[in-house]
Amino acid sequence: MVKKYSKLIVLFFVLFSFSAYAQESKPSGASKNQEPTIEGLSIYPNPVNSGKIYITTKSSLDKKVEIYNVIGKKVLEIVITSKEINVSNLEAGVYIIKIKEGDASATRKLIIN
C-alpha cells in the first residue's frame, strides 16, 4: 500500500516539474515580437506625494504617456516634450503607466498618495 502511494507521489512530482519547466520556457519567436524597452527610463517620485511626476530617459524624444486605473480605464493620455507631468487631478491609488518613446515602450506601476 505504501509502495503504491509512493509511486503516485513520484508520478505527480515528475508531472508538475515538467509543467513548471514548460511554463518557464519561452517560444522561439517571443523575442522577435517584443517591443524594445526605453533606455535609462526613470519615473520619480513613486509613490507620488506632490502631484507631479518626472519621467527621464537617455534620449530626448517626445514621450506618449498613458495612465490607467486598476480596472483598465484610461484616466490620462498626454504627449510630453519635457519631463514633468501633473497628476494632481488623479485620486490616491494604484495606477499603471505606459510610456512610448519612438519604437520603444515600457509599462510600470505608479502609486499616488
N, C-alpha and C positions, 0 to 999 in steps of 0.2 A: 504494500500500500504506500509506504513512504517512497519507494523507488518510482512508483507511478507519478506521484506529485512532484518529485524532484525533476523528472523528465519534462513534465508540463511547465514547471518554472523555468527550466533551461530553454525550452522552446519559446516561451514568451519573452525571455531576455534577449534571445537572438533576433526575434521578430522586431521588437521595439528598438534594438540597437540599429538594425538595418534601416528602419523607418526614420530614425533620427539622423542617420548618415545621409539618407536620400533628401531630407529637408535642408540640410546644410549645403548640399551640392548645388552649384549654380548652373543653369543651362548654358551651353556654349555660346549662344547668341546674346546673352544678357548684357555683356559689357559693350556690345556694339550699339544697342538701343538706348543706353542711358545717356542723359544729357551731361555735359561736363559741369563740374562744380565751380563755384566762384572762388577764385584765388584770393586769399587774405581776407575773407569775409569776417567782419566783426560787427555784432549788434550789441549796443550797450546804452544805458544800463538795463540789465534784465535780472531781476524784476524792475519795472518802471515805477518810479515814485513821483517824478517831476512833470509828467505829461508829455515829455519829449523823448524820442529815441534817436540814436545816431547810428547810421549804417556806413561803414567804411570798407573799401576793397582796395586791391592793388591797382586796379585800373580806374580811370576817371570817366567811364561811360555812364550814360543815363541808366537809371535803375527803375524797373517797374515793380512796385511793391503792392502786394495784395495781402490783406489781413482777414482771416476767417475766424468765426467763433467756434466753440467746440462741437456744435451741431452741423458745421459746414457752411453756414451762411456767410457770404462775403460782406464784411462790415466796413471795409475801407479799400479803395483802389486809387493809387497815385503813381505818377511818374516823377522821380526826383532827379535833379541835377546836382543838388548839394548833398549833404549827409544827414540833414535833420528832418524828422517827421513829427508833427504834432498829433499825439494820440490822446489828448486830454478829454475829447468828447466820447471816448470809449469807457464803458463801465469796468470796474475791477473784475478781473477774472483771468482765465487761461485762453490764449489765442494761438493760432497757427499763422506764421508769417512766411509768405513765399516771395522771394526776390528773384527777379530775372534781369540779367545784365548781358546783353549781346545774346550769344547762343547758350550761355551758362545759366544755371538756376540753382537755387538752394531753398530748403524749407527748414524752419526752426520753430521751436516753441517760444512764445512770448507771454510773460506774466505781467499783468498790470495790477498794481495795488491801489 
